[in-house]
Amino acid sequence: MAREFSRVDRVEEAIHRVVAELLLQEVDDPRISHLTVSRVRVSRDLANAKVFVVLPDDEAAAREALRALRRAAGFLRRGVARRLMMRMVPELHFAPDTSLAEGNRVAALIEQAAAREEADEREGDDEAAGEG
């Protein structure tokens, strides 16, 4: 039987959807208007929401985008309050989502290990052929 979603899960999903829409449709700042919201984590008491965003690869642009997001947090929170009509709207805290970069790093490590293993196997085959 499927587990029912808790209130926190529903609030996370709703805030995720609304913040993504606001960034796309209502934010005029080009540094943040097309950022991707990857996930939202809300505290159990619904007082705080951590909004994870995929930032540009350029470190300076990423830092600037995060700074702009933090400045726009009040505007975005008011937008969430207006659209969701919640009695208490969580404070929005923005954080970079590093899962994509981490995934790429792990994939590169796996490729390196596979290439080393293949080279070791070829070297072993060459040594075996030379002995015969």
Secondary structure, DSSP 8 states (H G I E B T S, - for coil): ------HHHHHHHHHHHHHHHHHHHT---TTTTT-EEEEEEE-TTSSEEEEEEE--SSHHHHHHHHHHHHHTHHHHHHHHHHHH--SS--EEEEEE--HHHHHHHHHHHHHHHHHHHHHHHHHHHHHHHHH-
